[in-house]
Amino acid sequence: MSANEGVSQAMYFQAERTDASERIRFFVDMANIEKGANIRYDFWRIDYGRLFQCLLKGREYAGCTVFVAGGPNGEEYSDSCRRLRSIGAEIDSSGYYDKNQNCQKGVDVALALSVLTSAFEDVFDVAIVLSGDGDFIALPR
């Protein structure tokens, strides 16, 4: 599945109705979002606060967890992580950066486990996963 197919399929799961009592929690795959935005929009800076407000549509904010590979690669996202911390986001750097393969490892699994654990603990009513990765398409199913 290509990244574009993943985005198209992910949009399918967008709620058609909103209930003001719904608790919304965000899960952000930092490398996927930031690198995608930088490549496509020439180092475009994402205003996560405004993005979250648009996606909340008046519903309750139940928090945000940002997933970023620890180590040297994670430092390139420090500005975005700082901005996200300022709006109450938690940063999960349990993944790592594989220099040999030039990619992050463990972040997708950590994000999926966090979504499932949070759902089991009744932390949210609606999860919004921000990622350009089609691997998460099966998560809501």
ABEGO torsion letter per residue (X at the ends): XBAAAAAAAAAAABBABBBAABBBBBBBBAAAAAAAAAAAAGGBBBBAAAAAAAAAGGBBBAEBBBBBBBEAAAAAAAAAAAAAAAAGBBBBAABBBBAAAGBBBGAAAAAAAAAAAAAAAGABABBBBBBABAAAAAAAX
